[in-house]
Amino acid sequence: MATRINKYLSEVGYCSRREADKLIEEGKVTINGEIPEIGTKVNEGDQVEVKGQRIEKTKKQKNIYLAFNKPVGIVCTTDRRIEPDNIIDFIKYPKRIFPIGRLDKPSEGLIFLTNDGDIVNKILRARNNHEKEYIVSVNRRINSDFIQRMSNGVEILDTITKNCFVKQLGPKKFKIILTQGLNRQIRRMCESLGYRVRSLKRIRIMNIKLDLPTGKYRELTKEELSELNDLLDNSSKIY
Protein backbone atom coordinates (compact mmCIF):
# COMPACT_ATOMS: atom_id res chain seq x y z
CA MET A 1 0.00 0.00 0.00
CA ALA A 2 1.38 3.42 -0.98
CA THR A 3 2.19 5.86 1.83
CA ARG A 4 2.77 9.61 1.65
CA ILE A 5 6.48 10.32 1.98
CA ASN A 6 6.11 12.47 5.12
CA LYS A 7 4.06 9.75 6.82
CA TYR A 8 6.59 7.13 5.73
CA LEU A 9 9.45 9.02 7.37
CA SER A 10 7.47 9.50 10.59
CA GLU A 11 6.43 5.84 10.72
CA VAL A 12 10.01 4.62 10.43
CA GLY A 13 10.94 6.98 13.27
CA TYR A 14 13.18 9.28 11.24
CA CYS A 15 11.39 12.55 12.04
CA SER A 16 7.96 14.14 12.42
CA ARG A 17 5.78 14.77 9.36
CA ARG A 18 6.37 18.50 9.71
CA GLU A 19 10.15 18.01 9.70
CA ALA A 20 9.79 15.60 6.77
CA ASP A 21 7.97 18.25 4.74
CA LYS A 22 10.79 20.68 5.47
CA LEU A 23 13.41 18.16 4.34
CA ILE A 24 11.43 17.55 1.15
CA GLU A 25 11.18 21.29 0.44
CA GLU A 26 14.95 21.57 0.91
CA GLY A 27 15.53 18.80 -1.63
CA LYS A 28 17.17 16.49 0.92
CA VAL A 29 14.82 13.54 0.28
CA THR A 30 14.85 11.25 -2.76
CA ILE A 31 12.65 8.38 -3.90
CA ASN A 32 14.43 6.10 -6.34
CA GLY A 33 17.02 8.81 -6.87
CA GLU A 34 14.52 11.58 -7.67
CA ILE A 35 13.50 14.51 -5.48
CA PRO A 36 9.77 14.18 -4.70
CA GLU A 37 7.11 16.80 -4.14
CA ILE A 38 5.28 17.10 -0.85
CA GLY A 39 2.50 14.53 -0.98
CA THR A 40 4.36 12.06 -3.21
CA LYS A 41 3.67 8.47 -2.19
CA VAL A 42 6.15 5.71 -1.46
CA ASN A 43 5.34 2.28 -2.90
CA GLU A 44 6.56 -1.14 -1.87
CA GLY A 45 10.12 -1.60 -3.09
CA ASP A 46 10.87 2.13 -3.52
CA GLN A 47 14.28 3.29 -2.33
CA VAL A 48 14.01 6.28 0.03
CA GLU A 49 17.05 8.32 1.02
CA VAL A 50 17.48 11.36 3.27
CA LYS A 51 20.72 13.32 2.83
CA GLY A 52 22.10 10.32 0.96
CA GLN A 53 21.26 7.87 3.74
CA ARG A 54 19.04 4.89 2.88
CA ILE A 55 15.87 4.83 4.99
CA GLU A 56 14.11 1.49 5.28
CA LYS A 57 11.16 0.16 7.19
CA THR A 58 12.05 -2.54 9.64
CA LYS A 59 9.89 -4.72 11.82
CA LYS A 60 7.47 -2.83 14.04
CA GLN A 61 9.54 -0.72 16.40
CA LYS A 62 8.72 -0.05 20.02
CA ASN A 63 7.43 3.47 20.47
CA ILE A 64 9.52 5.63 22.77
CA TYR A 65 8.07 8.49 24.83
CA LEU A 66 10.45 10.47 27.01
CA ALA A 67 10.05 13.43 29.33
CA PHE A 68 13.27 15.47 29.55
CA ASN A 69 14.29 18.41 31.72
CA LYS A 70 16.20 20.51 29.18
CA PRO A 71 19.01 22.66 30.58
CA VAL A 72 19.66 26.22 29.47
CA GLY A 73 22.01 26.26 26.47
CA ILE A 74 20.74 23.10 24.76
CA VAL A 75 19.09 23.50 21.34
CA CYS A 76 15.99 21.49 20.40
CA THR A 77 17.16 20.29 17.00
CA THR A 78 18.06 16.95 15.44
CA ASP A 79 20.55 18.58 13.07
CA ARG A 80 23.77 17.59 14.81
CA ARG A 81 26.02 19.21 12.21
CA ILE A 82 24.68 22.73 12.74
CA GLU A 83 24.32 22.88 16.51
CA PRO A 84 27.02 21.25 18.67
CA ASP A 85 24.83 21.79 21.76
CA ASN A 86 21.87 19.89 20.32
CA ILE A 87 19.40 17.89 22.37
CA ILE A 88 20.18 14.55 20.67
CA ASP A 89 23.91 14.59 21.43
CA PHE A 90 23.20 15.76 24.99
CA ILE A 91 20.81 12.91 25.80
CA LYS A 92 22.77 10.21 23.91
CA TYR A 93 19.71 7.97 23.72
CA PRO A 94 20.59 4.66 22.00
CA LYS A 95 17.74 4.87 19.46
CA ARG A 96 16.65 7.61 17.03
CA ILE A 97 14.27 10.06 18.70
CA PHE A 98 13.25 13.65 18.07
CA PRO A 99 11.73 16.43 20.20
CA ILE A 100 8.06 17.39 20.11
CA GLY A 101 7.91 21.16 19.76
CA ARG A 102 10.65 23.43 21.03
CA LEU A 103 12.14 25.28 23.96
CA ASP A 104 14.51 28.02 22.87
CA LYS A 105 18.19 27.90 23.86
CA PRO A 106 17.97 30.29 26.86
CA SER A 107 14.94 28.43 28.29
CA GLU A 108 14.78 25.27 30.37
CA GLY A 109 12.31 22.68 31.51
CA LEU A 110 10.00 19.99 30.24
CA ILE A 111 10.08 18.75 26.66
CA PHE A 112 8.97 15.45 25.13
CA LEU A 113 11.06 13.27 22.83
CA THR A 114 9.76 10.32 20.82
CA ASN A 115 10.14 8.17 17.73
CA ASP A 116 6.37 8.22 17.11
CA GLY A 117 5.60 10.73 14.37
CA ASP A 118 1.85 10.31 14.79
CA ILE A 119 1.76 11.62 18.38
CA VAL A 120 3.88 14.59 17.28
CA ASN A 121 1.20 15.56 14.78
CA LYS A 122 -1.59 15.07 17.30
CA ILE A 123 0.11 17.32 19.84
CA LEU A 124 1.02 20.02 17.31
CA ARG A 125 -2.55 19.98 15.92
CA ALA A 126 -4.25 20.15 19.31
CA ARG A 127 -5.94 23.53 19.73
CA ASN A 128 -7.54 22.90 23.09
CA ASN A 129 -6.49 20.91 26.18
CA HIS A 130 -2.89 21.55 25.16
CA GLU A 131 -1.83 23.56 28.17
CA LYS A 132 1.81 24.46 28.75
CA GLU A 133 2.75 25.92 32.13
CA TYR A 134 5.79 28.10 32.77
CA ILE A 135 7.53 29.87 35.65
CA VAL A 136 9.06 33.16 34.49
CA SER A 137 11.32 35.74 36.14
CA VAL A 138 11.74 39.22 34.67
CA ASN A 139 14.19 42.09 35.14
CA ARG A 140 12.00 44.41 37.19
CA ARG A 141 9.04 44.41 39.55
CA ILE A 142 5.65 43.39 38.21
CA ASN A 143 2.23 44.57 39.37
CA SER A 144 -1.48 43.85 38.90
CA ASP A 145 -1.56 45.85 35.67
CA PHE A 146 1.17 43.66 34.17
CA ILE A 147 -0.70 40.49 35.21
CA GLN A 148 -3.97 41.73 33.74
CA ARG A 149 -2.42 42.81 30.45
CA MET A 150 -0.55 39.52 30.06
CA SER A 151 -3.77 37.64 30.83
CA ASN A 152 -5.96 39.55 28.39
CA GLY A 153 -3.70 39.35 25.35
CA VAL A 154 -0.66 41.23 24.07
CA GLU A 155 0.04 42.36 20.52
CA ILE A 156 3.00 40.45 19.07
CA LEU A 157 3.84 39.12 15.60
CA ASP A 158 0.92 41.00 14.01
CA THR A 159 -1.65 39.27 16.22
CA ILE A 160 -3.14 39.44 19.71
CA THR A 161 -2.24 36.54 21.98
CA LYS A 162 -5.08 34.46 23.38
CA ASN A 163 -6.39 35.08 26.87
CA CYS A 164 -4.42 32.99 29.35
CA PHE A 165 -3.97 32.32 33.05
CA VAL A 166 -1.27 34.42 34.75
CA LYS A 167 -0.49 34.52 38.48
CA GLN A 168 2.11 36.58 40.33
CA LEU A 169 4.47 34.46 42.45
CA GLY A 170 6.90 37.12 43.66
CA PRO A 171 8.09 40.69 43.05
CA LYS A 172 9.59 39.73 39.68
CA LYS A 173 8.20 36.22 39.14
CA PHE A 174 4.95 34.86 37.69
CA LYS A 175 3.32 31.68 36.44
CA ILE A 176 1.66 31.55 33.01
CA ILE A 177 -0.38 28.82 31.29
CA LEU A 178 -0.56 28.99 27.50
CA THR A 179 -2.63 27.10 24.94
CA GLN A 180 -0.83 28.85 22.11
CA GLY A 181 2.59 28.25 20.62
CA LEU A 182 3.81 31.41 18.94
CA ASN A 183 7.54 31.79 18.39
CA ARG A 184 9.24 32.97 21.62
CA GLN A 185 5.76 33.96 22.79
CA ILE A 186 6.38 34.69 26.48
CA ARG A 187 9.57 36.62 25.81
CA ARG A 188 7.86 38.70 23.12
CA MET A 189 4.83 39.35 25.37
CA CYS A 190 7.06 40.61 28.17
CA GLU A 191 9.14 42.75 25.80
CA SER A 192 5.95 44.31 24.44
CA LEU A 193 5.13 45.48 27.98
CA GLY A 194 8.65 46.78 28.64
CA TYR A 195 10.06 43.79 30.54
CA ARG A 196 12.93 41.42 29.80
CA VAL A 197 12.82 37.73 30.72
CA ARG A 198 15.62 36.67 33.06
CA SER A 199 14.66 33.00 33.31
CA LEU A 200 11.94 30.83 31.78
CA LYS A 201 11.14 27.27 32.84
CA ARG A 202 8.40 25.01 31.49
CA ILE A 203 7.01 22.88 34.30
CA ARG A 204 4.06 21.14 32.63
CA ILE A 205 2.80 20.00 29.23
CA MET A 206 -0.85 18.98 29.32
CA ASN A 207 -1.06 16.26 32.02
CA ILE A 208 2.69 15.70 32.39
CA LYS A 209 4.46 17.62 35.16
CA LEU A 210 8.19 18.25 35.42
CA ASP A 211 9.58 15.96 38.13
CA LEU A 212 13.17 15.48 36.99
CA PRO A 213 16.55 17.00 37.85
CA THR A 214 18.00 19.28 35.18
CA GLY A 215 19.50 17.29 32.30
CA LYS A 216 17.72 14.03 33.16
CA TYR A 217 15.00 12.13 31.30
CA ARG A 218 12.51 9.35 32.00
CA GLU A 219 9.94 7.32 30.09
CA LEU A 220 6.31 8.37 30.34
CA THR A 221 4.22 5.93 32.36
CA LYS A 222 1.35 3.94 30.85
CA GLU A 223 -1.07 6.01 32.91
CA GLU A 224 0.42 9.30 31.65
CA LEU A 225 0.29 8.11 28.04
CA SER A 226 -3.29 6.94 28.37
CA GLU A 227 -4.42 10.29 29.79
CA LEU A 228 -2.37 12.17 27.20
CA ASN A 229 -3.99 10.24 24.34
CA ASP A 230 -7.46 10.86 25.80
CA LEU A 231 -6.77 14.61 25.83
CA LEU A 232 -5.47 14.48 22.25
CA ASP A 233 -8.45 12.45 21.04
CA ASN A 234 -10.85 14.96 22.58
CA SER A 235 -8.97 17.79 20.88
CA SER A 236 -9.11 16.17 17.44
CA LYS A 237 -12.86 15.61 17.75
CA ILE A 238 -13.44 19.33 18.24
CA TYR A 239 -10.96 20.72 15.69
C-alpha positions in Angstrom: 0.0 0.0 0.0 1.4 3.4 -1.0 2.2 5.9 1.8 2.8 9.6 1.6 6.5 10.3 2.0 6.1 12.5 5.1 4.1 9.7 6.8 6.6 7.1 5.7 9.5 9.0 7.4 7.5 9.5 10.6 6.4 5.8 10.7 10.0 4.6 10.4 10.9 7.0 13.3 13.2 9.3 11.2 11.4 12.6 12.0 8.0 14.1 12.4 5.8 14.8 9.4 6.4 18.5 9.7 10.1 18.0 9.7 9.8 15.6 6.8 8.0 18.3 4.7 10.8 20.7 5.5 13.4 18.2 4.3 11.4 17.6 1.1 11.2 21.3 0.4 14.9 21.6 0.9 15.5 18.8 -1.6 17.2 16.5 0.9 14.8 13.5 0.3 14.9 11.3 -2.8 12.6 8.4 -3.9 14.4 6.1 -6.3 17.0 8.8 -6.9 14.5 11.6 -7.7 13.5 14.5 -5.5 9.8 14.2 -4.7 7.1 16.8 -4.1 5.3 17.1 -0.9 2.5 14.5 -1.0 4.4 12.1 -3.2 3.7 8.5 -2.2 6.1 5.7 -1.5 5.3 2.3 -2.9 6.6 -1.1 -1.9 10.1 -1.6 -3.1 10.9 2.1 -3.5 14.3 3.3 -2.3 14.0 6.3 0.0 17.0 8.3 1.0 17.5 11.4 3.3 20.7 13.3 2.8 22.1 10.3 1.0 21.3 7.9 3.7 19.0 4.9 2.9 15.9 4.8 5.0 14.1 1.5 5.3 11.2 0.2 7.2 12.1 -2.5 9.6 9.9 -4.7 11.8 7.5 -2.8 14.0 9.5 -0.7 16.4 8.7 -0.1 20.0 7.4 3.5 20.5 9.5 5.6 22.8 8.1 8.5 24.8 10.5 10.5 27.0 10.1 13.4 29.3 13.3 15.5 29.5 14.3 18.4 31.7 16.2 20.5 29.2 19.0 22.7 30.6 19.7 26.2 29.5 22.0 26.3 26.5 20.7 23.1 24.8 19.1 23.5 21.3 16.0 21.5 20.4 17.2 20.3 17.0 18.1 16.9 15.4 20.6 18.6 13.1 23.8 17.6 14.8 26.0 19.2 12.2 24.7 22.7 12.7 24.3 22.9 16.5 27.0 21.2 18.7 24.8 21.8 21.8 21.9 19.9 20.3 19.4 17.9 22.4 20.2 14.6 20.7 23.9 14.6 21.4 23.2 15.8 25.0 20.8 12.9 25.8 22.8 10.2 23.9 19.7 8.0 23.7 20.6 4.7 22.0 17.7 4.9 19.5 16.7 7.6 17.0 14.3 10.1 18.7 13.2 13.6 18.1 11.7 16.4 20.2 8.1 17.4 20.1 7.9 21.2 19.8 10.7 23.4 21.0 12.1 25.3 24.0 14.5 28.0 22.9 18.2 27.9 23.9 18.0 30.3 26.9 14.9 28.4 28.3 14.8 25.3 30.4 12.3 22.7 31.5 10.0 20.0 30.2 10.1 18.8 26.7 9.0 15.5 25.1 11.1 13.3 22.8 9.8 10.3 20.8 10.1 8.2 17.7 6.4 8.2 17.1 5.6 10.7 14.4 1.9 10.3 14.8 1.8 11.6 18.4 3.9 14.6 17.3 1.2 15.6 14.8 -1.6 15.1 17.3 0.1 17.3 19.8 1.0 20.0 17.3 -2.5 20.0 15.9 -4.2 20.1 19.3 -5.9 23.5 19.7 -7.5 22.9 23.1 -6.5 20.9 26.2 -2.9 21.5 25.2 -1.8 23.6 28.2 1.8 24.5 28.8 2.7 25.9 32.1 5.8 28.1 32.8 7.5 29.9 35.7 9.1 33.2 34.5 11.3 35.7 36.1 11.7 39.2 34.7 14.2 42.1 35.1 12.0 44.4 37.2 9.0 44.4 39.6 5.6 43.4 38.2 2.2 44.6 39.4 -1.5 43.8 38.9 -1.6 45.9 35.7 1.2 43.7 34.2 -0.7 40.5 35.2 -4.0 41.7 33.7 -2.4 42.8 30.5 -0.6 39.5 30.1 -3.8 37.6 30.8 -6.0 39.6 28.4 -3.7 39.3 25.4 -0.7 41.2 24.1 0.0 42.4 20.5 3.0 40.5 19.1 3.8 39.1 15.6 0.9 41.0 14.0 -1.6 39.3 16.2 -3.1 39.4 19.7 -2.2 36.5 22.0 -5.1 34.5 23.4 -6.4 35.1 26.9 -4.4 33.0 29.3 -4.0 32.3 33.0 -1.3 34.4 34.7 -0.5 34.5 38.5 2.1 36.6 40.3 4.5 34.5 42.5 6.9 37.1 43.7 8.1 40.7 43.1 9.6 39.7 39.7 8.2 36.2 39.1 4.9 34.9 37.7 3.3 31.7 36.4 1.7 31.6 33.0 -0.4 28.8 31.3 -0.6 29.0 27.5 -2.6 27.1 24.9 -0.8 28.9 22.1 2.6 28.3 20.6 3.8 31.4 18.9 7.5 31.8 18.4 9.2 33.0 21.6 5.8 34.0 22.8 6.4 34.7 26.5 9.6 36.6 25.8 7.9 38.7 23.1 4.8 39.4 25.4 7.1 40.6 28.2 9.1 42.7 25.8 5.9 44.3 24.4 5.1 45.5 28.0 8.7 46.8 28.6 10.1 43.8 30.5 12.9 41.4 29.8 12.8 37.7 30.7 15.6 36.7 33.1 14.7 33.0 33.3 11.9 30.8 31.8 11.1 27.3 32.8 8.4 25.0 31.5 7.0 22.9 34.3 4.1 21.1 32.6 2.8 20.0 29.2 -0.9 19.0 29.3 -1.1 16.3 32.0 2.7 15.7 32.4 4.5 17.6 35.2 8.2 18.3 35.4 9.6 16.0 38.1 13.2 15.5 37.0 16.6 17.0 37.8 18.0 19.3 35.2 19.5 17.3 32.3 17.7 14.0 33.2 15.0 12.1 31.3 12.5 9.4 32.0 9.9 7.3 30.1 6.3 8.4 30.3 4.2 5.9 32.4 1.4 3.9 30.9 -1.1 6.0 32.9 0.4 9.3 31.7 0.3 8.1 28.0 -3.3 6.9 28.4 -4.4 10.3 29.8 -2.4 12.2 27.2 -4.0 10.2 24.3 -7.5 10.9 25.8 -6.8 14.6 25.8 -5.5 14.5 22.3 -8.4 12.5 21.0 -10.9 15.0 22.6 -9.0 17.8 20.9 -9.1 16.2 17.4 -12.9 15.6 17.8 -13.4 19.3 18.2 -11.0 20.7 15.7 
